[in-house]
Amino acid sequence: MTIDSPATVALGAAAVLLATLALAFFWDRRGVFGRTVLAALVVVMLAATCAVQINRLTVAYPSWSALVDEPARGASLSAGVARRPGGGRLLTVTVPGRASGLTLTMGVYLPAAYDSPAGANRRFPVIEVFHGFPGSPSTWIRRLDVVRHLDSEMAAGRMAPTVVLFPYQTPRRMLDTECTDLVGGPRTETFLTTDVAAYAVQHLRVRADAAAWGLIGYSSGGFCAMNLALRHPERYAAAASLSGDSRPAITIGDGSEHTTNNVAWRLRHLPPPRVALYVAWAADDTESRDGSRDVVRLARPPLNVTAVELPRGGHSPTLWRRMASPAFDWLSGHLARSIPGGSAS
């Protein structure tokens, strides 16, 4: 029974119910100390069950071992993910952060074409995928079923064969970095934009030029995608935001959450780069709606923005599953295709 399974939540709910019944039954049969212990037990078990349910939604901890196994230790992101006939394969690697000082686990999706005879001597475009907070790459893999989306879109020809990377965004699961270099903390931006790219180019058959690199994320990962694309147009050609805000939800330490690490501020005050953004949100999601609309309203050439507003869906995995395939298709359409070259693994 995994930590994020429905059975775990059901077991927790049953335990809360039994503890509550025990509290009612023994209320007049125990003294103050006994009643206090039983009441505390009910509260603890209720809190634990709520935490398990929240984890089911975010998959911040995909397994019991993940409670103590931090991303730097190489926890597998591909375990339990079956390869579909004719589909791509998912593997887990560890990225040494020579520039950032971080060494973190990363999931890698290799399309079916990567392993085909025709693709053996080609270098492929790349998409980096960002999760929200709380969350982990496993949210994309387990909750959003991203491998099925990628397999289906590539098999149908709506998406070109693409290598897709699922990096962690922090060395600690419950630390929100918003993909920035925190003052006195992890240099996540450097890890994602420099170390991940260096690893991919060295160890995978991928293109190194910006025309073939894109970003996508949901929630705070959507902010990450937009912000990093605007800050690093020499590295990325396009980015897609699913329910992302225009500003980070943290204090970075140097005030840049109000300026250069704020998408709306950059669009107001700095020359826009020649990149493309796909900005999608639900109208009933106040958390991301206003920020996303600001990005669309403030955009000007040479920045190109495609806006998609859905009438409802809230801020939820259900919505992001609906958004995923069109967003990946759009990204693929804005990235350069594979080219002949190299002999990386």
N, C-alpha and C positions, 0 to 999 in steps of 0.2 A: 504494500500500500504506500504510494508516494505521498509526499507532503501536500502536493497540489491536486490530489484526486478528490472527486466528489465523496468517495467513501470516507475519507479522512474528516471532511466537514460533517458528514452525517454522524459519524462516530462521536465527534465532539458535541454535536447538538444533543445526541442521546445521553451523553454523560452529564451535560448541563441539566437536562430534564430530570434525570435520576437524582442528581445532587439537590435540585430544587424540591423534589418530592420528599427526599430524606430530611431536608430542613423543615418542611411543613410537618412531617410525621413526628420528628423528635423535638419540635419547638417547646412543648410543654413537658417533655421528659428529660430535658437537659438543663443545666444551669446556664448562667450568663456566658461562662467560658465555652461551653459546648456549642451554644447557639452562635457565638462569635466565630468559632472555628468553621462551622458549617456554612455560615453566611460568606465568610472569606473564601471558602472552597468554591462556592457557586460563582462568586465574582471572578475569581482567577480562571475558572474553567470557561466562563462566558467570554472573557477577554481573549483567552487562547483560541477559542473557536472563531471569534471574529477576526483574529489575526490570520488564522489559516484561510478563511474565506477571502480576505483581502489579498493574501498571497496567491490564491487561485486566480484572481483577476490580473495580477501584475507579474506573476512568476518570478518575483525577485529571488526566491529560493526554490529551485526546481526539484530538489531532493533533500532528504534529511541530512545527508552529508554536507550539503551546501550551507547549512547553518554555521558550520565551522570552517568550510573550505572556501577561502576568498578567491576572487578571480585570478590573482597572481599565482595561485598554486596549480593552475592547469586543469580545472574541473571540465569534464567533457560536456560539450554542447550538442554533440551528435548522437549520444547514447540513446537508444530507443527509437531513433528516427529511421524508419525503413525506407530503402531506396525503391522508388516505383519503377516498373518496367519502362525502359526508354527515357527515364528521368535523370536528373542530375544527382550528384552525391554530396553529402554534407560531412565535413571533417572538422576536427578541432586542432588548433595550433596554438603555440605560445609565441607572442610577439615581444622580442627584447627591445626595450625602449632606450636606445642609445642616446637619443636627443632629449627625451623627457625624463629619463630616470625611472620610468614605469615599465614593468614587465607583466603583461596581462594576457589572459586567454582570449582567443578570437575564433568564432565559427567561420567556415569558408564553404560556400556553395559553389561547386564546379558544375557547369552545365553539361548535358550529355555530349554536346559537340566537343567539349574539352578532351574527352577520352576517346573520341572517334579517330579513325585513321586520317580523315581530312583535317581535323583540328590539331593533330599532333605537332605541327610546325607553324601554328598560328598564335598570335598574342591577342587577348580578348579585352574588351572594355570592362570597366569595374564600377560597381555601385557599393558605397559604404552605407550601412543601415544602422540607425540609431534608435535606441529604446527610450522610453519615458522614465519618469521617477515617481514612485519606486518601480523598479523593473529590471530587466536584464535581457541579453540577447535571446534567452529562452522564451521571453514573451512573444517575440516574433515567430520563433520556431514552433512552440507548443500551442500558444493561445491564438495566434493569428494565422497559423498554418501556412507560413510563407513559402515553404518548399513546394507545396502543392500549387500555389499561385504561380511560382516561377516555372515549374515544370509545364503547367497548362499553357501559359502565355508564350513560352518559347516553342512548345510543340505546335501551337496554332499559328506561329509566325508573327504574332503581334509584338513580340519582344525578341530582339536579336540575342544570340548566345552571349551570356554575360557572366563574369565571375562576381559573386556577391559576398561581401565581407560583413560579419557581425561582431564588431569589437565591443568589449566592455568599455564603459565611459568613466570608470572610477576603480581604484583598488579596494574600496570598501562599498559593499552593496547599498548601504543606507546613507551614503554621502552623495549629495546632489552637486554636480560640478557644472551642469548646463554646458558641457563640452568646452569649458574655458580653462585657462591657466590660473588657478586660484592663488592668490598671494599667500605665501606660506603653506600652500597645500599642493595637491597633485597638479601636474602640468598636462592636463587632459587634452587641451587643444593641440599642443605640440605632439602628443602621442598619436592622436587621430589624424593629423594632417601631415606629419613627417615620418614617424616611426612605422605606422601602419602601411603607408605608401612604400617606404623603403623595403619592408619585409615582403610585400606583395610583388614588387618588381623583381626582387632577388630570388624569391622562392616559387613564384607562380608565373605562368605564361600570360602576362597581362601587359597591356600598353602602359607606357609611362607618361604620355603626354596628356595635358589637361583636357583635350577634346574628348577623351575616352573615359573620363572619371566623373561620376555623379554621386549625389547624396540623397538619402531619404530618411525620414523619421516621423514618429507619431508623438503627439503631446510635446513635452519638453524636447524630445528628439527632433520634432519638427522645427522648433526654434533653432536647435543645433544645426540642422541642415541648411536653413536659410542664412544663419549668421556666419557659418564657416564658408559657405559659397561666396558671400559678399566680402569676407575678409581675405579669402585666398583664391581669387579668380585665376591665378597662375597655376592652380592645382585642380580646380573643378570647373566644368562647363555648365552644369545644371544641378538643381536641387528640388526636391519635392517635400512639402510640409503637409502632414495630415494632422489637423487640429493643433497647430503650433501657434504660440503667441509671438508677438513682435519684440518681447523683452524677456530677459531672464528672471526667474523667480528667486534668485539668491543674491547675496552680497559677495562680490568677487574679491574685494579688498583694496582696490585702487580706484573705485568710483566708476569704472568703465561699464558697469551695468546700466548707467544712465547715458553713456556716450558711445564709444567705439564697439562695445559688445551689446549694443541695443539696435536691432534692425531698423526700427522706426527712426531713431536718431540718425543713423547712417544715411538713410534715404532722404532725410530732410537736409543734412548738412554736408554730405560728401558726394563727389561725383560718382554716379553709379557705374559699376563694372559691366562688361559685356558678358553676362551670364543669363541663364533662363531659370525662372522659378515657377513651380507648380504649387499653388496655394489652395488647399481644400479644407473645408470646415462645415459644421452643421449650424443652421441658423438658430437652433435652440441651445447651443453651447456657448454661454456667455464667457466661459473661461478662455476660449480661443477666437470667438467670432470677431470681437472688436479689434483685437490685435491683427488678425488676418486681413480684415477689411482695411486697416491702416496701411498694411504692406501694399495691397492692391492700389489704394488711393494715392500713395506716395511714389509709386514706381514711375520711372521715366526712362526713355531710351538713353543708352543702348541696353539697359536692363529690360528683359522681356518677361512678362508675368502672365500666366494662365490661371484664372480663378475659377474654382468650382465650389458653389454653395449648395449643400443639400438641405432640404427643409427641416429635417429632424434626424435624430440619431444620438444627440448628446455628446458626451466625452467618454467614449466607451470602446472596448475591443470589438464589439459588434459592428460599430461604424467603421473602424479601421480595416476590418476584414473586407467590407464592401468597397472601401477606397483603394485597397492595395493594388489590385490588378490594373485598373486604369492609370494609377500613378506610376507603376513600374513600366507600363507600356509607353507613357508619355516620356519618362526619363530615357528609355531606350531610344526613342525617336530623336532625342536631342544629344545623343552620344555617338561618337564615331564607332564604326564597326571594327571587327577583328582584322588584323593584317598579318602577312607572313612574317615570321621571325622566331628567334630565340629558342632555347632548350631548357628552360627552367622546368621544375617538376610538374 
